[in-house]
Amino acid sequence: MSRLNQFAREAAAALLRMAKTTKNPTVAAGLVQRAADLKDRTGELPAIDVEAMAEEPPKPLTKN
């Protein structure tokens, strides 16, 4: 899998996790749409288990 596809897959999963946590249906729909746009731009992505990824602790944005 190319690095771009891996990044797109992780970004789409993050968007879906965010959509799952919001209580605003408009925001959730927008996040899901963005995840779908990423999939369309990179072609068919392998299936991922979003539920399992949601259980993983978030990665820090900066190095400590």
N, CA, C, O and CB atoms as a CASP TS submission, in Angstrom:
PFRMAT TS
TARGET T0000
AUTHOR 0000-0000-0000
METHOD Language model
MODEL 1
PARENT N/A
ATOM      1  N   MET     1       0.854  -1.158   0.000  1.00  0.00           N
ATOM      2  CA  MET     1       0.000   0.000   0.000  1.00  0.00           C
ATOM      3  C   MET     1       0.910   1.234   0.000  1.00  0.00           C
ATOM      4  O   MET     1       1.872   1.305   0.765  1.00  0.00           O
ATOM      5  CB  MET     1      -0.977  -0.009   1.229  1.00  0.00           C
ATOM      6  N   SER     2       0.603   2.185  -0.848  1.00  0.00           N
ATOM      7  CA  SER     2       1.433   3.381  -0.927  1.00  0.00           C
ATOM      8  C   SER     2       1.257   4.242   0.314  1.00  0.00           C
ATOM      9  O   SER     2       0.282   4.107   1.054  1.00  0.00           O
ATOM     10  CB  SER     2       1.095   4.187  -2.181  1.00  0.00           C
ATOM     11  N   ARG     3       2.207   5.113   0.522  1.00  0.00           N
ATOM     12  CA  ARG     3       2.159   5.992   1.691  1.00  0.00           C
ATOM     13  C   ARG     3       0.932   6.911   1.629  1.00  0.00           C
ATOM     14  O   ARG     3       0.299   7.171   2.652  1.00  0.00           O
ATOM     15  CB  ARG     3       3.453   6.832   1.786  1.00  0.00           C
ATOM     16  N   LEU     4       0.599   7.399   0.433  1.00  0.00           N
ATOM     17  CA  LEU     4      -0.578   8.260   0.274  1.00  0.00           C
ATOM     18  C   LEU     4      -1.849   7.507   0.647  1.00  0.00           C
ATOM     19  O   LEU     4      -2.711   8.049   1.338  1.00  0.00           O
ATOM     20  CB  LEU     4      -0.677   8.783  -1.171  1.00  0.00           C
ATOM     21  N   ASN     5      -1.971   6.273   0.197  1.00  0.00           N
ATOM     22  CA  ASN     5      -3.166   5.487   0.532  1.00  0.00           C
ATOM     23  C   ASN     5      -3.239   5.210   2.031  1.00  0.00           C
ATOM     24  O   ASN     5      -4.322   5.227   2.615  1.00  0.00           O
ATOM     25  CB  ASN     5      -3.173   4.161  -0.247  1.00  0.00           C
ATOM     26  N   GLN     6      -2.086   4.954   2.653  1.00  0.00           N
ATOM     27  CA  GLN     6      -2.076   4.719   4.102  1.00  0.00           C
ATOM     28  C   GLN     6      -2.515   5.979   4.838  1.00  0.00           C
ATOM     29  O   GLN     6      -3.311   5.904   5.774  1.00  0.00           O
ATOM     30  CB  GLN     6      -0.667   4.278   4.580  1.00  0.00           C
ATOM     31  N   PHE     7      -2.007   7.128   4.426  1.00  0.00           N
ATOM     32  CA  PHE     7      -2.394   8.390   5.053  1.00  0.00           C
ATOM     33  C   PHE     7      -3.888   8.643   4.862  1.00  0.00           C
ATOM     34  O   PHE     7      -4.578   9.027   5.807  1.00  0.00           O
ATOM     35  CB  PHE     7      -1.573   9.558   4.471  1.00  0.00           C
ATOM     36  N   ALA     8      -4.389   8.431   3.647  1.00  0.00           N
ATOM     37  CA  ALA     8      -5.803   8.661   3.366  1.00  0.00           C
ATOM     38  C   ALA     8      -6.674   7.724   4.194  1.00  0.00           C
ATOM     39  O   ALA     8      -7.731   8.123   4.683  1.00  0.00           O
ATOM     40  CB  ALA     8      -6.092   8.474   1.871  1.00  0.00           C
ATOM     41  N   ARG     9      -6.237   6.497   4.347  1.00  0.00           N
ATOM     42  CA  ARG     9      -6.985   5.518   5.142  1.00  0.00           C
ATOM     43  C   ARG     9      -7.059   5.956   6.601  1.00  0.00           C
ATOM     44  O   ARG     9      -8.125   5.897   7.215  1.00  0.00           O
ATOM     45  CB  ARG     9      -6.334   4.123   5.037  1.00  0.00           C
ATOM     46  N   GLU    10      -5.933   6.396   7.156  1.00  0.00           N
ATOM     47  CA  GLU    10      -5.910   6.847   8.546  1.00  0.00           C
ATOM     48  C   GLU    10      -6.739   8.119   8.730  1.00  0.00           C
ATOM     49  O   GLU    10      -7.445   8.269   9.727  1.00  0.00           O
ATOM     50  CB  GLU    10      -4.469   7.089   9.000  1.00  0.00           C
ATOM     51  N   ALA    11      -6.646   9.035   7.758  1.00  0.00           N
ATOM     52  CA  ALA    11      -7.416  10.278   7.837  1.00  0.00           C
ATOM     53  C   ALA    11      -8.914   9.990   7.761  1.00  0.00           C
ATOM     54  O   ALA    11      -9.695  10.574   8.511  1.00  0.00           O
ATOM     55  CB  ALA    11      -7.001  11.243   6.710  1.00  0.00           C
ATOM     56  N   ALA    12      -9.316   9.099   6.865  1.00  0.00           N
ATOM     57  CA  ALA    12     -10.731   8.749   6.739  1.00  0.00           C
ATOM     58  C   ALA    12     -11.236   8.097   8.033  1.00  0.00           C
ATOM     59  O   ALA    12     -12.347   8.377   8.483  1.00  0.00           O
ATOM     60  CB  ALA    12     -10.951   7.798   5.535  1.00  0.00           C
ATOM     61  N   ALA    13     -10.416   7.234   8.620  1.00  0.00           N
ATOM     62  CA  ALA    13     -10.817   6.593   9.879  1.00  0.00           C
ATOM     63  C   ALA    13     -10.956   7.630  10.988  1.00  0.00           C
ATOM     64  O   ALA    13     -11.874   7.546  11.803  1.00  0.00           O
ATOM     65  CB  ALA    13      -9.795   5.511  10.289  1.00  0.00           C
ATOM     66  N   ALA    14     -10.053   8.606  11.024  1.00  0.00           N
ATOM     67  CA  ALA    14     -10.138   9.664  12.031  1.00  0.00           C
ATOM     68  C   ALA    14     -11.410  10.486  11.839  1.00  0.00           C
ATOM     69  O   ALA    14     -12.081  10.834  12.811  1.00  0.00           O
ATOM     70  CB  ALA    14      -8.898  10.575  11.964  1.00  0.00           C
ATOM     71  N   LEU    15     -11.738  10.792  10.598  1.00  0.00           N
ATOM     72  CA  LEU    15     -12.966  11.543  10.320  1.00  0.00           C
ATOM     73  C   LEU    15     -14.199  10.765  10.766  1.00  0.00           C
ATOM     74  O   LEU    15     -15.136  11.339  11.321  1.00  0.00           O
ATOM     75  CB  LEU    15     -13.066  11.871   8.825  1.00  0.00           C
ATOM     76  N   LEU    16     -14.193   9.468  10.521  1.00  0.00           N
ATOM     77  CA  LEU    16     -15.332   8.643  10.933  1.00  0.00           C
ATOM     78  C   LEU    16     -15.434   8.551  12.453  1.00  0.00           C
ATOM     79  O   LEU    16     -16.538   8.550  12.998  1.00  0.00           O
ATOM     80  CB  LEU    16     -15.215   7.239  10.334  1.00  0.00           C
ATOM     81  N   ARG    17     -14.290   8.475  13.145  1.00  0.00           N
ATOM     82  CA  ARG    17     -14.326   8.467  14.607  1.00  0.00           C
ATOM     83  C   ARG    17     -14.888   9.783  15.138  1.00  0.00           C
ATOM     84  O   ARG    17     -15.680   9.789  16.081  1.00  0.00           O
ATOM     85  CB  ARG    17     -12.918   8.219  15.180  1.00  0.00           C
ATOM     86  N   MET    18     -14.476  10.904  14.527  1.00  0.00           N
ATOM     87  CA  MET    18     -14.998  12.202  14.954  1.00  0.00           C
ATOM     88  C   MET    18     -16.506  12.286  14.704  1.00  0.00           C
ATOM     89  O   MET    18     -17.253  12.801  15.536  1.00  0.00           O
ATOM     90  CB  MET    18     -14.269  13.346  14.216  1.00  0.00           C
ATOM     91  N   ALA    19     -16.944  11.777  13.554  1.00  0.00           N
ATOM     92  CA  ALA    19     -18.373  11.807  13.229  1.00  0.00           C
ATOM     93  C   ALA    19     -19.173  11.012  14.251  1.00  0.00           C
ATOM     94  O   ALA    19     -20.304  11.369  14.581  1.00  0.00           O
ATOM     95  CB  ALA    19     -18.618  11.251  11.817  1.00  0.00           C
ATOM     96  N   LYS    20     -18.585   9.946  14.742  1.00  0.00           N
ATOM     97  CA  LYS    20     -19.277   9.095  15.705  1.00  0.00           C
ATOM     98  C   LYS    20     -19.414   9.780  17.071  1.00  0.00           C
ATOM     99  O   LYS    20     -20.346   9.486  17.820  1.00  0.00           O
ATOM    100  CB  LYS    20     -18.535   7.767  15.858  1.00  0.00           C
ATOM    101  N   THR    21     -18.497  10.682  17.394  1.00  0.00           N
ATOM    102  CA  THR    21     -18.519  11.301  18.718  1.00  0.00           C
ATOM    103  C   THR    21     -19.353  12.573  18.791  1.00  0.00           C
ATOM    104  O   THR    21     -19.739  12.988  19.884  1.00  0.00           O
ATOM    105  CB  THR    21     -17.124  11.607  19.146  1.00  0.00           C
ATOM    106  N   THR    22     -19.640  13.200  17.660  1.00  0.00           N
ATOM    107  CA  THR    22     -20.376  14.458  17.697  1.00  0.00           C
ATOM    108  C   THR    22     -21.869  14.220  17.876  1.00  0.00           C
ATOM    109  O   THR    22     -22.409  13.200  17.446  1.00  0.00           O
ATOM    110  CB  THR    22     -20.124  15.255  16.424  1.00  0.00           C
ATOM    111  N   LYS    23     -22.520  15.174  18.515  1.00  0.00           N
ATOM    112  CA  LYS    23     -23.971  15.091  18.703  1.00  0.00           C
ATOM    113  C   LYS    23     -24.708  15.900  17.646  1.00  0.00           C
ATOM    114  O   LYS    23     -25.934  15.834  17.556  1.00  0.00           O
ATOM    115  CB  LYS    23     -24.360  15.581  20.102  1.00  0.00           C
ATOM    116  N   ASN    24     -23.973  16.657  16.851  1.00  0.00           N
ATOM    117  CA  ASN    24     -24.569  17.494  15.810  1.00  0.00           C
ATOM    118  C   ASN    24     -24.658  16.680  14.517  1.00  0.00           C
ATOM    119  O   ASN    24     -23.621  16.341  13.945  1.00  0.00           O
ATOM    120  CB  ASN    24     -23.736  18.805  15.592  1.00  0.00           C
ATOM    121  N   PRO    25     -25.859  16.359  14.040  1.00  0.00           N
ATOM    122  CA  PRO    25     -25.989  15.527  12.840  1.00  0.00           C
ATOM    123  C   PRO    25     -25.435  16.196  11.576  1.00  0.00           C
ATOM    124  O   PRO    25     -24.976  15.508  10.665  1.00  0.00           O
ATOM    125  CB  PRO    25     -27.443  15.175  12.623  1.00  0.00           C
ATOM    126  N   THR    26     -25.475  17.516  11.517  1.00  0.00           N
ATOM    127  CA  THR    26     -24.934  18.212  10.347  1.00  0.00           C
ATOM    128  C   THR    26     -23.419  18.058  10.292  1.00  0.00           C
ATOM    129  O   THR    26     -22.853  17.819   9.226  1.00  0.00           O
ATOM    130  CB  THR    26     -25.319  19.707  10.376  1.00  0.00           C
ATOM    131  N   VAL    27     -22.774  18.194  11.425  1.00  0.00           N
ATOM    132  CA  VAL    27     -21.313  18.031  11.496  1.00  0.00           C
ATOM    133  C   VAL    27     -20.946  16.586  11.178  1.00  0.00           C
ATOM    134  O   VAL    27     -20.002  16.336  10.429  1.00  0.00           O
ATOM    135  CB  VAL    27     -20.773  18.433  12.903  1.00  0.00           C
ATOM    136  N   ALA    28     -21.685  15.638  11.743  1.00  0.00           N
ATOM    137  CA  ALA    28     -21.413  14.222  11.488  1.00  0.00           C
ATOM    138  C   ALA    28     -21.529  13.907   9.997  1.00  0.00           C
ATOM    139  O   ALA    28     -20.687  13.202   9.441  1.00  0.00           O
ATOM    140  CB  ALA    28     -22.379  13.335  12.295  1.00  0.00           C
ATOM    141  N   ALA    29     -22.567  14.427   9.358  1.00  0.00           N
ATOM    142  CA  ALA    29     -22.757  14.182   7.925  1.00  0.00           C
ATOM    143  C   ALA    29     -21.609  14.783   7.120  1.00  0.00           C
ATOM    144  O   ALA    29     -21.149  14.177   6.152  1.00  0.00           O
ATOM    145  CB  ALA    29     -24.103  14.766   7.450  1.00  0.00           C
ATOM    146  N   GLY    30     -21.151  15.949   7.502  1.00  0.00           N
ATOM    147  CA  GLY    30     -20.027  16.580   6.805  1.00  0.00           C
ATOM    148  C   GLY    30     -18.750  15.781   6.950  1.00  0.00           C
ATOM    149  O   GLY    30     -17.999  15.635   5.985  1.00  0.00           O
ATOM    150  N   LEU    31     -18.489  15.258   8.146  1.00  0.00           N
ATOM    151  CA  LEU    31     -17.291  14.451   8.367  1.00  0.00           C
ATOM    152  C   LEU    31     -17.335  13.148   7.568  1.00  0.00           C
ATOM    153  O   LEU    31     -16.331  12.730   6.992  1.00  0.00           O
ATOM    154  CB  LEU    31     -17.129  14.146   9.855  1.00  0.00           C
ATOM    155  N   VAL    32     -18.498  12.516   7.540  1.00  0.00           N
ATOM    156  CA  VAL    32     -18.650  11.282   6.762  1.00  0.00           C
ATOM    157  C   VAL    32     -18.451  11.580   5.270  1.00  0.00           C
ATOM    158  O   VAL    32     -17.836  10.792   4.552  1.00  0.00           O
ATOM    159  CB  VAL    32     -20.052  10.643   7.011  1.00  0.00           C
ATOM    160  N   GLN    33     -18.971  12.709   4.818  1.00  0.00           N
ATOM    161  CA  GLN    33     -18.802  13.089   3.409  1.00  0.00           C
ATOM    162  C   GLN    33     -17.327  13.304   3.075  1.00  0.00           C
ATOM    163  O   GLN    33     -16.862  12.892   2.012  1.00  0.00           O
ATOM    164  CB  GLN    33     -19.607  14.367   3.095  1.00  0.00           C
ATOM    165  N   ARG    34     -16.597  13.947   3.980  1.00  0.00           N
ATOM    166  CA  ARG    34     -15.157  14.157   3.755  1.00  0.00           C
ATOM    167  C   ARG    34     -14.412  12.825   3.695  1.00  0.00           C
ATOM    168  O   ARG    34     -13.506  12.658   2.879  1.00  0.00           O
ATOM    169  CB  ARG    34     -14.561  15.043   4.868  1.00  0.00           C
ATOM    170  N   ALA    35     -14.784  11.888   4.544  1.00  0.00           N
ATOM    171  CA  ALA    35     -14.166  10.561   4.516  1.00  0.00           C
ATOM    172  C   ALA    35     -14.450   9.870   3.185  1.00  0.00           C
ATOM    173  O   ALA    35     -13.573   9.219   2.618  1.00  0.00           O
ATOM    174  CB  ALA    35     -14.679   9.696   5.688  1.00  0.00           C
ATOM    175  N   ALA    36     -15.670  10.012   2.692  1.00  0.00           N
ATOM    176  CA  ALA    36     -16.033   9.428   1.392  1.00  0.00           C
ATOM    177  C   ALA    36     -15.256  10.100   0.263  1.00  0.00           C
ATOM    178  O   ALA    36     -14.841   9.435  -0.686  1.00  0.00           O
ATOM    179  CB  ALA    36     -17.552   9.561   1.142  1.00  0.00           C
ATOM    180  N   ASP    37     -15.058  11.406   0.361  1.00  0.00           N
ATOM    181  CA  ASP    37     -14.266  12.117  -0.652  1.00  0.00           C
ATOM    182  C   ASP    37     -12.832  11.600  -0.688  1.00  0.00           C
ATOM    183  O   ASP    37     -12.266  11.423  -1.767  1.00  0.00           O
ATOM    184  CB  ASP    37     -14.271  13.631  -0.375  1.00  0.00           C
ATOM    185  N   LEU    38     -12.239  11.355   0.480  1.00  0.00           N
ATOM    186  CA  LEU    38     -10.879  10.802   0.518  1.00  0.00           C
ATOM    187  C   LEU    38     -10.826   9.452  -0.182  1.00  0.00           C
ATOM    188  O   LEU    38      -9.902   9.175  -0.947  1.00  0.00           O
ATOM    189  CB  LEU    38     -10.391  10.663   1.969  1.00  0.00           C
ATOM    190  N   LYS    39     -11.821   8.616   0.085  1.00  0.00           N
ATOM    191  CA  LYS    39     -11.870   7.298  -0.548  1.00  0.00           C
ATOM    192  C   LYS    39     -11.964   7.435  -2.064  1.00  0.00           C
ATOM    193  O   LYS    39     -11.284   6.721  -2.800  1.00  0.00           O
ATOM    194  CB  LYS    39     -13.062   6.483  -0.013  1.00  0.00           C
ATOM    195  N   ASP    40     -12.802   8.350  -2.522  1.00  0.00           N
ATOM    196  CA  ASP    40     -12.968   8.534  -3.960  1.00  0.00           C
ATOM    197  C   ASP    40     -11.685   9.035  -4.624  1.00  0.00           C
ATOM    198  O   ASP    40     -11.373   8.631  -5.744  1.00  0.00           O
ATOM    199  CB  ASP    40     -14.104   9.507  -4.230  1.00  0.00           C
ATOM    200  N   ARG    41     -10.955   9.893  -3.959  1.00  0.00           N
ATOM    201  CA  ARG    41      -9.726  10.459  -4.530  1.00  0.00           C
ATOM    202  C   ARG    41      -8.596   9.457  -4.607  1.00  0.00           C
ATOM    203  O   ARG    41      -7.752   9.550  -5.498  1.00  0.00           O
ATOM    204  CB  ARG    41      -9.280  11.644  -3.722  1.00  0.00           C
ATOM    205  N   THR    42      -8.559   8.511  -3.704  1.00  0.00           N
ATOM    206  CA  THR    42      -7.445   7.563  -3.668  1.00  0.00           C
ATOM    207  C   THR    42      -7.801   6.209  -4.257  1.00  0.00           C
ATOM    208  O   THR    42      -6.958   5.314  -4.297  1.00  0.00           O
ATOM    209  CB  THR    42      -6.973   7.382  -2.253  1.00  0.00           C
ATOM    210  N   GLY    43      -9.015   6.046  -4.708  1.00  0.00           N
ATOM    211  CA  GLY    43      -9.431   4.761  -5.246  1.00  0.00           C
ATOM    212  C   GLY    43      -9.926   3.868  -4.124  1.00  0.00           C
ATOM    213  O   GLY    43     -10.132   4.331  -3.002  1.00  0.00           O
ATOM    214  N   GLU    44     -10.115   2.616  -4.413  1.00  0.00           N
ATOM    215  CA  GLU    44     -10.647   1.679  -3.436  1.00  0.00           C
ATOM    216  C   GLU    44      -9.626   1.436  -2.334  1.00  0.00           C
ATOM    217  O   GLU    44      -8.508   0.995  -2.598  1.00  0.00           O
ATOM    218  CB  GLU    44     -11.037   0.354  -4.109  1.00  0.00           C
ATOM    219  N   LEU    45     -10.013   1.724  -1.112  1.00  0.00           N
ATOM    220  CA  LEU    45      -9.153   1.473   0.039  1.00  0.00           C
ATOM    221  C   LEU    45      -9.556   0.155   0.680  1.00  0.00           C
ATOM    222  O   LEU    45     -10.732  -0.209   0.672  1.00  0.00           O
ATOM    223  CB  LEU    45      -9.237   2.636   1.065  1.00  0.00           C
ATOM    224  N   PRO    46      -8.591  -0.558   1.233  1.00  0.00           N
ATOM    225  CA  PRO    46      -8.937  -1.802   1.921  1.00  0.00           C
ATOM    226  C   PRO    46      -9.846  -1.512   3.113  1.00  0.00           C
ATOM    227  O   PRO    46      -9.798  -0.430   3.699  1.00  0.00           O
ATOM    228  CB  PRO    46      -7.663  -2.542   2.385  1.00  0.00           C
ATOM    229  N   ALA    47     -10.648  -2.467   3.450  1.00  0.00           N
ATOM    230  CA  ALA    47     -11.559  -2.297   4.584  1.00  0.00           C
ATOM    231  C   ALA    47     -10.763  -2.159   5.873  1.00  0.00           C
ATOM    232  O   ALA    47      -9.740  -2.816   6.067  1.00  0.00           O
ATOM    233  CB  ALA    47     -12.542  -3.485   4.683  1.00  0.00           C
ATOM    234  N   ILE    48     -11.256  -1.289   6.749  1.00  0.00           N
ATOM    235  CA  ILE    48     -10.627  -1.122   8.055  1.00  0.00           C
ATOM    236  C   ILE    48     -11.691  -1.295   9.120  1.00  0.00           C
ATOM    237  O   ILE    48     -12.877  -1.077   8.872  1.00  0.00           O
ATOM    238  CB  ILE    48      -9.931   0.266   8.181  1.00  0.00           C
ATOM    239  N   ASP    49     -11.263  -1.685  10.294  1.00  0.00           N
ATOM    240  CA  ASP    49     -12.175  -1.876  11.411  1.00  0.00           C
ATOM    241  C   ASP    49     -12.187  -0.594  12.234  1.00  0.00           C
ATOM    242  O   ASP    49     -11.335  -0.399  13.101  1.00  0.00           O
ATOM    243  CB  ASP    49     -11.761  -3.107  12.283  1.00  0.00           C
ATOM    244  N   VAL    50     -13.160   0.285  11.961  1.00  0.00           N
ATOM    245  CA  VAL    50     -13.236   1.580  12.635  1.00  0.00           C
ATOM    246  C   VAL    50     -13.490   1.385  14.120  1.00  0.00           C
ATOM    247  O   VAL    50     -12.976   2.152  14.934  1.00  0.00           O
ATOM    248  CB  VAL    50     -14.340   2.455  12.014  1.00  0.00           C
ATOM    249  N   GLU    51     -14.267   0.381  14.492  1.00  0.00           N
ATOM    250  CA  GLU    51     -14.555   0.129  15.904  1.00  0.00           C
ATOM    251  C   GLU    51     -13.273  -0.193  16.668  1.00  0.00           C
ATOM    252  O   GLU    51     -13.064   0.312  17.771  1.00  0.00           O
ATOM    253  CB  GLU    51     -15.564  -1.022  16.051  1.00  0.00           C
ATOM    254  N   ALA    52     -12.424  -1.026  16.091  1.00  0.00           N
ATOM    255  CA  ALA    52     -11.167  -1.385  16.753  1.00  0.00           C
ATOM    256  C   ALA    52     -10.254  -0.173  16.860  1.00  0.00           C
ATOM    257  O   ALA    52      -9.565  -0.001  17.865  1.00  0.00           O
ATOM    258  CB  ALA    52     -10.457  -2.519  15.992  1.00  0.00           C
ATOM    259  N   MET    53     -10.245   0.669  15.831  1.00  0.00           N
ATOM    260  CA  MET    53      -9.402   1.855  15.858  1.00  0.00           C
ATOM    261  C   MET    53      -9.903   2.852  16.898  1.00  0.00           C
ATOM    262  O   MET    53      -9.103   3.580  17.485  1.00  0.00           O
ATOM    263  CB  MET    53      -9.355   2.508  14.474  1.00  0.00           C
ATOM    264  N   ALA    54     -11.196   2.897  17.133  1.00  0.00           N
ATOM    265  CA  ALA    54     -11.764   3.819  18.114  1.00  0.00           C
ATOM    266  C   ALA    54     -11.311   3.451  19.519  1.00  0.00           C
ATOM    267  O   ALA    54     -11.256   4.314  20.395  1.00  0.00           O
ATOM    268  CB  ALA    54     -13.297   3.818  18.033  1.00  0.00           C
ATOM    269  N   GLU    55     -10.992   2.200  19.742  1.00  0.00           N
ATOM    270  CA  GLU    55     -10.552   1.753  21.059  1.00  0.00           C
ATOM    271  C   GLU    55      -9.086   2.066  21.313  1.00  0.00           C
ATOM    272  O   GLU    55      -8.650   2.073  22.464  1.00  0.00           O
ATOM    273  CB  GLU    55     -10.789   0.270  21.208  1.00  0.00           C
ATOM    274  N   GLU    56      -8.311   2.327  20.250  1.00  0.00           N
ATOM    275  CA  GLU    56      -6.903   2.647  20.403  1.00  0.00           C
ATOM    276  C   GLU    56      -6.764   4.053  20.976  1.00  0.00           C
ATOM    277  O   GLU    56      -7.555   4.935  20.644  1.00  0.00           O
ATOM    278  CB  GLU    56      -6.162   2.527  19.052  1.00  0.00           C
ATOM    279  N   PRO    57      -5.772   4.271  21.829  1.00  0.00           N
ATOM    280  CA  PRO    57      -5.569   5.640  22.339  1.00  0.00           C
ATOM    281  C   PRO    57      -5.098   6.543  21.214  1.00  0.00           C
ATOM    282  O   PRO    57      -4.362   6.095  20.334  1.00  0.00           O
ATOM    283  CB  PRO    57      -4.542   5.655  23.507  1.00  0.00           C
ATOM    284  N   PRO    58      -5.505   7.810  21.222  1.00  0.00           N
ATOM    285  CA  PRO    58      -5.087   8.712  20.152  1.00  0.00           C
ATOM    286  C   PRO    58      -3.586   8.958  20.184  1.00  0.00           C
ATOM    287  O   PRO    58      -2.976   9.007  21.253  1.00  0.00           O
ATOM    288  CB  PRO    58      -5.832  10.037  20.256  1.00  0.00           C
ATOM    289  N   LYS    59      -2.997   9.111  19.000  1.00  0.00           N
ATOM    290  CA  LYS    59      -1.573   9.383  18.894  1.00  0.00           C
ATOM    291  C   LYS    59      -1.347  10.867  19.198  1.00  0.00           C
ATOM    292  O   LYS    59      -2.153  11.706  18.796  1.00  0.00           O
ATOM    293  CB  LYS    59      -1.026   9.000  17.475  1.00  0.00           C
ATOM    294  N   PRO    60      -0.270  11.196  19.895  1.00  0.00           N
ATOM    295  CA  PRO    60      -0.001  12.612  20.168  1.00  0.00           C
ATOM    296  C   PRO    60       0.335  13.359  18.880  1.00  0.00           C
ATOM    297  O   PRO    60       0.934  12.799  17.961  1.00  0.00           O
ATOM    298  CB  PRO    60       1.153  12.757  21.179  1.00  0.00           C
ATOM    299  N   LEU    61      -0.059  14.625  18.826  1.00  0.00           N
ATOM    300  CA  LEU    61       0.212  15.419  17.637  1.00  0.00           C
ATOM    301  C   LEU    61       1.638  15.935  17.604  1.00  0.00           C
ATOM    302  O   LEU    61       2.159  16.257  16.536  1.00  0.00           O
ATOM    303  CB  LEU    61      -0.747  16.575  17.559  1.00  0.00           C
ATOM    304  N   THR    62       2.268  16.014  18.756  1.00  0.00           N
ATOM    305  CA  THR    62       3.654  16.485  18.822  1.00  0.00           C
ATOM    306  C   THR    62       4.481  15.493  19.610  1.00  0.00           C
ATOM    307  O   THR    62       3.951  14.676  20.363  1.00  0.00           O
ATOM    308  CB  THR    62       3.740  17.894  19.463  1.00  0.00           C
ATOM    309  N   LYS    63       5.787  15.575  19.426  1.00  0.00           N
ATOM    310  CA  LYS    63       6.699  14.722  20.185  1.00  0.00           C
ATOM    311  C   LYS    63       6.897  15.310  21.568  1.00  0.00           C
ATOM    312  O   LYS    63       7.009  16.525  21.732  1.00  0.00           O
ATOM    313  CB  LYS    63       8.058  14.567  19.457  1.00  0.00           C
ATOM    314  N   ASN    64       6.939  14.452  22.540  1.00  0.00           N
ATOM    315  CA  ASN    64       7.150  14.915  23.918  1.00  0.00           C
ATOM    316  C   ASN    64       8.592  14.792  24.312  1.00  0.00           C
ATOM    317  O   ASN    64       8.957  15.134  25.437  1.00  0.00           O
ATOM    318  CB  ASN    64       6.284  14.135  24.893  1.00  0.00           C
TER
END
